[in-house]
Each structure stands twice: as C-alpha cells, then as structure tokens.
Amino acid sequence: MPATGPDFLSLQVRDLDASQAFYERYLGLVRSPAGPPHAVVFATTPIAFALRDIAPGTDLDAAPQPGIGVALWLHATDVQAIHDALAADGHPIVTAPFDGPFGRTFAFSDPDGYQITLHDRA
C-alpha cells in the first residue's frame, strides 16, 4: 500500500516555551490540547504542525542551518502583516515579500534558524 502524503510536521527546538510563544505571536497558531509533554502540537489543518524538545543525539548547533535542504511552506491569510511584524521586531527575513504563483510569499528564520516560507494562495 503506498504512502498517501505528509501527515505530520515537527521541528526540534532548543527552547520549547520560547518557540511556542514565537509561533503563537507571529503566526497566530493555537496550541492543540493533544500532544505529549515534550512537544507542542498546534491546531493546524490539514497537516498537524508541532514543535518538540531536541531528541537525544541531535545537535542543532552542529549544522550551519537546521533543516537545511528541507523546504517548509505554511499557508497564511495575511502574509504581509506577518512579515511586517517580524521585520519590525528584528527577526531575520530570508526572502523579501514578492507576488508569485503562490500569492504573496516571503521567508523568515525562526528562533532556531529554521527557514520558513509563508504564502497566501491556498
């Protein structure tokens, strides 16, 4: 039986509370009541998105950028407003906003250095 597609995305983070606060404040994500104590699962659809404590044997500081080679895109309804809030607070913007096939799009670095792309066309 073949795989049917992505079903769950999770990032390992250095400070679970700080990362949770970042994603709630800037992306408006809401924590789901489900999830183990070492993780924060957000109520996202159609695919669950989570943050978790660093797993044993993982060293985020050993790589120049965590998740290098993986493209993580999230849909948002007001991409420009999210960009403006991140930029105003000094968070790194990797790619400035532009209009393309996925609508208004830009990329930023989260507190752990993961590069996240947001777009507004569903």
Phi, psi and chi 1 to 4 in degrees:
 res  aa     phi    psi   chi1   chi2   chi3   chi4
   1 MET       -  130.1 -168.3  168.1 -103.3      -
   2 PRO   -79.0  157.4   28.8  -34.8      -      -
   3 ALA   -66.7  148.1      -      -      -      -
   4 THR  -104.2   -6.0   59.0      -      -      -
   5 GLY   134.4  175.4      -      -      -      -
   6 PRO   -59.6  142.8  -20.0   30.3      -      -
   7 ASP  -131.6  -16.6 -172.0   51.1      -      -
   8 PHE  -159.3  133.6 -174.5   80.0      -      -
   9 LEU  -124.7  135.1  -60.1  172.3      -      -
  10 SER  -141.8  140.2  176.3      -      -      -
  11 LEU  -113.9  135.7  -60.2  177.4      -      -
  12 GLN   -83.8  131.7  -64.6 -177.8   53.7      -
  13 VAL  -128.8  154.3  -62.6      -      -      -
  14 ARG   -73.5  -37.9  -67.7  174.6 -176.5   90.1
  15 ASP  -132.5   99.9 -177.5  -27.7      -      -
  16 LEU   -59.5  -43.4 -169.7   57.4      -      -
  17 ASP   -65.3  -43.9  -68.0  -25.8      -      -
  18 ALA   -65.9  -41.3      -      -      -      -
  19 SER   -67.6  -40.0  -70.0      -      -      -
  20 GLN   -58.9  -47.1  175.1 -174.7   -9.4      -
  21 ALA   -60.6  -40.9      -      -      -      -
  22 PHE   -60.4  -51.2  175.2   87.5      -      -
  23 TYR   -68.6  -32.0  -80.0   91.9      -      -
  24 GLU   -71.2  -45.0  -72.2  175.0  -18.7      -
  25 ARG   -67.8  -50.5  176.3  177.4 -179.8 -176.5
  26 TYR   -88.8  -33.5  -67.2  104.0      -      -
  27 LEU  -103.3   -7.3  -85.7   60.1      -      -
  28 GLY    72.1   18.9      -      -      -      -
  29 LEU   -69.9  149.8  -62.9 -177.2      -      -
  30 VAL  -118.4  132.9  175.3      -      -      -
  31 ARG   -68.9  134.7 -174.2  176.3 -173.6  160.8
  32 SER   -81.3  149.2  167.3      -      -      -
  33 PRO   -69.6  -16.2   18.7  -25.9      -      -
  34 ALA   -83.3  155.2      -      -      -      -
  35 GLY   132.4  148.8      -      -      -      -
  36 PRO   -76.5  166.0   27.8  -33.6      -      -
  37 PRO   -64.8  -21.7   13.4  -19.8      -      -
  38 HIS   -92.3   11.6   65.6  -82.9      -      -
  39 ALA  -145.9  158.5      -      -      -      -
  40 VAL  -119.3  117.6  172.0      -      -      -
  41 VAL  -103.0  127.7  178.8      -      -      -
  42 PHE   -94.0  153.2  -66.9  107.2      -      -
  43 ALA   -83.1   72.8      -      -      -      -
  44 THR  -107.8  152.3   55.4      -      -      -
  45 THR  -135.1  151.5   58.8      -      -      -
  46 PRO   -84.0   -5.7   32.8  -34.9      -      -
  47 ILE  -117.1  132.8  -62.0  170.1      -      -
  48 ALA   -67.8  139.8      -      -      -      -
  49 PHE  -122.8  133.4  175.5   68.9      -      -
  50 ALA  -140.3  161.5      -      -      -      -
  51 LEU  -119.6  145.5  -54.6  169.8      -      -
  52 ARG  -144.1  157.6   60.0  157.7  -69.6  150.6
  53 ASP   -59.0  157.2  -72.2  -30.3      -      -
  54 ILE   -65.7  130.3  -64.3  174.2      -      -
  55 ALA   -74.8  148.7      -      -      -      -
  56 PRO   -53.7  135.9  -24.1   32.9      -      -
  57 GLY    90.4   -4.5      -      -      -      -
  58 THR   -98.8  132.3  -58.7      -      -      -
  59 ASP  -126.3   96.1 -177.6    2.4      -      -
  60 LEU   -63.3  -26.8  -68.8 -177.3      -      -
  61 ASP   -76.7  -13.0  -64.1  -38.2      -      -
  62 ALA   -77.9  -19.8      -      -      -      -
  63 ALA  -102.7  146.3      -      -      -      -
  64 PRO   -64.3  -26.4   18.3  -26.1      -      -
  65 GLN  -152.1  121.6  172.2 -165.9  -33.6      -
  66 PRO   -64.1  141.5   15.0  -19.7      -      -
  67 GLY    76.0   13.9      -      -      -      -
  68 ILE   -55.7  134.4 -163.3  160.4      -      -
  69 GLY    94.9   -9.6      -      -      -      -
  70 VAL  -107.6  132.9  173.6      -      -      -
  71 ALA  -101.5  117.4      -      -      -      -
  72 LEU  -113.7  111.3 -179.3   55.6      -      -
  73 TRP  -113.0  134.2  -72.9   51.3      -      -
  74 LEU  -121.7  142.9  -58.9  175.8      -      -
  75 HIS   -85.6  140.8  175.5  -97.6      -      -
  76 ALA  -140.7  155.0      -      -      -      -
  77 THR   -89.3  -23.3   55.7      -      -      -
  78 ASP  -134.8   71.6 -164.1  -13.9      -      -
  79 VAL   -58.1  -43.1  167.3      -      -      -
  80 GLN   -63.1  -41.5 -170.4   63.3   52.9      -
  81 ALA   -64.6  -39.3      -      -      -      -
  82 ILE   -64.7  -45.4  -65.6  169.6      -      -
  83 HIS   -55.9  -49.5  165.7  -88.4      -      -
  84 ASP   -60.7  -40.1  -65.0  -11.6      -      -
  85 ALA   -67.5  -44.0      -      -      -      -
  86 LEU   -61.9  -47.7  -72.7  165.3      -      -
  87 ALA   -63.6  -41.8      -      -      -      -
  88 ALA   -62.1  -31.7      -      -      -      -
  89 ASP   -93.4    7.3  -71.0  -15.4      -      -
  90 GLY    82.2   16.3      -      -      -      -
  91 HIS   -78.3  143.6  -66.3  -74.0      -      -
  92 PRO   -65.2  127.3  -16.2   27.1      -      -
  93 ILE  -100.2  120.6  -56.8  -59.4      -      -
  94 VAL   -84.8  -43.0  175.8      -      -      -
  95 THR  -131.9  123.3  -55.9      -      -      -
  96 ALA   -63.0  154.4      -      -      -      -
  97 PRO   -58.3  140.4  -22.8   32.8      -      -
  98 PHE  -149.4  161.0   64.9   93.7      -      -
  99 ASP  -101.7  125.5  -65.3  -49.1      -      -
 100 GLY  -146.1 -162.3      -      -      -      -
 101 PRO   -63.7  -18.3   13.9  -21.0      -      -
 102 PHE  -105.5   19.4  -60.7  100.3      -      -
 103 GLY    82.0 -156.5      -      -      -      -
 104 ARG   -66.2  128.6 -166.3   73.5  171.7  153.0
 105 THR  -139.8  142.2  -55.7      -      -      -
 106 PHE  -157.8  166.3   82.8   98.4      -      -
 107 ALA  -128.8  145.5      -      -      -      -
 108 PHE  -137.7  166.7   65.1   92.4      -      -
 109 SER  -103.8  133.6  -72.7      -      -      -
 110 ASP   -83.1 -179.1   81.5   -7.4      -      -
 111 PRO   -59.7  -22.6  -27.2   35.6      -      -
 112 ASP   -95.9   -2.6  -72.9  -77.4      -      -
 113 GLY    95.7    1.6      -      -      -      -
 114 TYR   -66.5  136.0  -70.0  102.8      -      -
 115 GLN   -93.9  121.6  -68.4 -173.5    3.3      -
 116 ILE  -117.0  132.8  -48.6  -66.0      -      -
 117 THR  -105.5  133.2  -60.6      -      -      -
 118 LEU  -112.0  144.2  -67.3 -177.0      -      -
 119 HIS  -143.4  159.4   67.8   97.1      -      -
 120 ASP  -114.1    0.6   66.9    4.0      -      -
 121 ARG   -95.0  119.6 -176.8  167.8  -64.5  151.0
 122 ALA   -76.1      -      -      -      -      -
